[in-house]
Amino acid sequence: MIFQNPEYLKELAEQAELIEKLLDIGAALSSTQNLSTLLNLILAKSREITCSDAGSVYLVDSTDNTPKLLFKVAQNVSLPNLSFREFAIPLTDRSLAGYVALTGESLNIPDAYQLPPDKPYRLDSSFDRDISYLTRSVLVLPMQNRQGETMGVLQLINRKVRSDVTLVPENTLEMTQPYGEWEEQILRSLASQAAISIERNALQDSIESLFEGFVKASVQVIEQRDPCTFGHSERVAQLTVRLAEEINTTTNGSLAEITFSDRQIQEIRYAALLHDFGKIGVPEAILTKSKKLYPHQLEVIRQRFALARRTLEWECTQAKYELLLKNSNQKSTKTENLPPDQIEQLDANLSQAIQQLNDCWNILLEANEPQATEKKPVDKLSKLTQIVYRDIDGETKPLITPKEMNLLLVKQGNLTPEERLVIESHVTHTYKFLEKIPWTKDLKDVPTIAYGHHEKLDGTGYPLNLKQAEISMQAQMMAIADIYDALTAGDKPYQHGLPTITALKILRKEAAQNKVNPEILELFEQRQVYQVIGHSLDVVMKLA
Amino acid sequence: MIFQNPEYLKELAEQAELIEKLLDIGAALSSTQNLSTLLNLILAKSREITCSDAGSVYLVDSTDNTPKLLFKVAQNVSLPNLSFREFAIPLTDRSLAGYVALTGESLNIPDAYQLPPDKPYRLDSSFDRDISYLTRSVLVLPMQNRQGETMGVLQLINRKVRSDVTLVPENTLEMTQPYGEWEEQILRSLASQAAISIERNALQDSIESLFEGFVKASVQVIEQRDPCTFGHSERVAQLTVRLAEEINTTTNGSLAEITFSDRQIQEIRYAALLHDFGKIGVPEAILTKSKKLYPHQLEVIRQRFALARRTLEWECTQAKYELLLKNSNQKSTKTENLPPDQIEQLDANLSQAIQQLNDCWNILLEANEPQATEKKPVDKLSKLTQIVYRDIDGETKPLITPKEMNLLLVKQGNLTPEERLVIESHVTHTYKFLEKIPWTKDLKDVPTIAYGHHEKLDGTGYPLNLKQAEISMQAQMMAIADIYDALTAGDKPYQHGLPTITALKILRKEAAQNKVNPEILELFEQRQVYQVIGHSLDVVMKLA
């Protein structure tokens, strides 16, 4: 039995009501995941049970070398308009809360202005003066976890004799009473239950932030393989999340019907952060390819041109030698009768052939540049397909191999259809990667949202050629954010970033061709969603 | 007031004791993170409060389309040796627990063999028959979260009139009594507090498994860049964790003093899983390099050899032509007096020079193979440094450039010191990556443990050249696991995996040279830690 009070039965009756209340508070504490809500809840319920006029909650902050007490929450019924801002005080035994935090003892003080002189703690009466209040009875309790570590302090002030009075300094002495022993004991248990919930919340927060941190760090290291895309995933996440928030505030049009919950916005964020994760499966050589030929291919061709030239030179000399030999062998006495015309002709042929080789090389260098549009036709190249040389094995071979020619004949950009497929495979790699991960129920759609970011409304996207009805709204939003950032950041090795105004123009064209969602794009423009990544249309218009 | 019972005061006195008990149960429920412990706790405490002889806990399983009730925990004081194994029953209203789970109603049944005929639920009396027990009073309560969803069912059986009796079928009727209304109400609250804890635990588990799944999946995709190392990180994690567990059971030697907590073992596991994460920062070309020259370099050299040969041929013909020309110009009447000896000599010189080129090429091909040991000296190569050819620009150039020669002169393996540094930089990349991540307090040493896995006890490791005293025990363990797996898996493009017995021999040599910890290695061998990744010494000895 915890009760030593002579008014035994009366108190028992009061406590009977408590049972229900306490169990409900326990359940509420366990289920609250927001720290501020939790602290306000424990304070309000503790005040209610004890009929306290005021109270506050402190948390121990040991994150750096000088531990502090964070003054987190304050409630005061008599002064409902009291403004409160969180602040830190040094953790010493000179304050009531500090003493309790350091010793783990409870303090049950009948009159805060009559403290035992042999104790270190003192009331900071400046609070009372500042707010014209009189602190009298005080109950200060440690909030301890199961290991007995003090996580915080619960301070209850002025136990009232009647719950309906408002304490003004004039009536405080008669309208308050000391806290009882049973209240101290029960509240201490309750405070510790709060401590356990705080600890569990902190643990959960730390695991969530560990996950988030790991995701972001891995996205960054994967992006570093292709310097052109650095920061892209984070920006697409910011743009898509902002777009979702803007859709939530839309009141007309078909988007007005759509609302994304906090859970869904978190899901969108992870899908966007991870949409290009599959690029890890694309070889660096293709990711960072900047011309049509890879540098080592050009080097091999250069050597082959040299061999071809030398072969021409050799063949010319050979012809001249044979001419001379034939001439000599005719045993003509007219040794002065050399065929200078023929020799000259051979030399001239050689010069011409070398010139042709040089022309070819220049055409090849020109054709090797990536073309964003089809403006520069590759017609000249077709001439080159006919040119052969004699290799050292004696065989006649094309100067540019069909494989090389295939690379050079690319009409848009610098990638062959095969290479483009490899690049496009990043979406499937992303999906396969994300599918392997045991997403929580709240994030279960991350893989499919990310999977859809290159689909087009008219079914011309990839990898599944989905049509609008099959593409999730989230993926449609992300598609716009992705294209916008790719255009403005200049995500290809041979492209600079475009100004916002140009990117929007390209996106409008895409919308007109039923590639991206026109309503989402309109909102993207109207609400200037792009400003979330630091783009301002005003500034960019001046530059444009 | 929740109490309608006329024995008001007596019950109040009982309930006063309950307050303390209930608050303590609440705190215990909130702080318990293990599901089985939690379920046993709620059942034991509920039985204690209600003086129940037996009880069980069921959880609702909605993971597939046919929801089930999982019979998770059973306790029976009168039958303490009752064996119990978890099983699933269909979720229908025909069973007491199923009815409660489906309706959310409590059932307070005075006699389980006298059920109301208008209700769907029936007692499965086969349980009683099987264990020679008699179920009489039953209290069945839903375990509901704050949203009112039923997570499970708490079933209490046979409220005893005295706590010290053992119920045998003969005395059950006289020694049991029905459950009271207050017990129903209080227990329902407590059951729901348990439900909230179960839900929070499940949430935390799901986030932890999300993190774990993400880590494993990213490690896998990063390893896929270098097929030789696939599965390496997971195996090193298994080996190092097993090593830690074996150290925990060591009772003699200096390792006996070392104990790793569950937290530390988890930390070791993550450090090992992630120890090679920094390989993402090493270009694929270096990671997968299989010979001393990259394939495209060999291709360029091949072309250069062709050019050199053609140049020799040209020069020979040129010399012959000039000889002939000179001869003709001497206007000698003896035109038959050609210099065949000289011509033959020139042709012979050419043949010899071409032969020399071919020899060079063969030496180069031989030198291009990686050498695991210094057995094959690269002396022949030094001859090649002198060989030059005349390029098409007329300049004389070395046939093998100093840069290429530098690659070919590598004495061990196939990497130059510079490339080796790039490979070694993966440790620093790993550390920089891991440092960016907001590890929880429990995992705070993951970065430093992973950072030390290539350090050697004598200070010859990298990247910090730490000595034994500066290398954490965890990193010393991981170093052995890492080397063992690298050797047995064959982690280099030109190496096959070695048998266990050979790998251990190499490790013993490392230990003798004060590179790896000999005591840990001894334990690794003695306890056959390597079997954790499926290696059996017996099998491998046969192969060796």
Interface residues (C-beta under 8 A of the other chain):
Chain A: M1 I2 F3 L9 L12 A13 Q15 A16 E17 L18 I19 E20 L22 L23 D24 G26 A27 A28 L29 S30 S31 N145 R146 Q185 I186 S189 L190 S192 Q193 I196 S197 E199 R200 L203 Q204 S206 I207 E208 S209 L210 F211 G213 F214 V215 A217 S218 Q220 V221 I222 Q224 R225 F277 I280 G281 P283 E284 A285 Y294 H296 Q297 E299 V300 Q303 R304 A306 L307 R309 R310 T311 E313 W314 T317 Q318 K320 Y321 L324 L325 N327 S328 K331 S332 T333 T335 E336 L338 D391 I392 H429 F433 K436 I437 P438 W439 T440 K441 L443
Chain B: M1 I2 F3 L9 L12 A13 Q15 A16 E17 L18 I19 E20 L22 L23 D24 G26 A27 A28 L29 S30 S31 N145 R146 Q185 I186 S189 L190 S192 Q193 I196 S197 E199 R200 L203 Q204 S206 I207 E208 S209 L210 F211 G213 F214 V215 A217 S218 Q220 V221 I222 Q224 R225 F277 I280 G281 P283 E284 A285 Y294 H296 Q297 E299 V300 Q303 R304 A306 L307 R309 R310 T311 E313 W314 T317 Q318 K320 Y321 L324 L325 N327 S328 K331 S332 T333 T335 E336 L338 D391 I392 H429 F433 K436 I437 P438 W439 T440 K441 L443
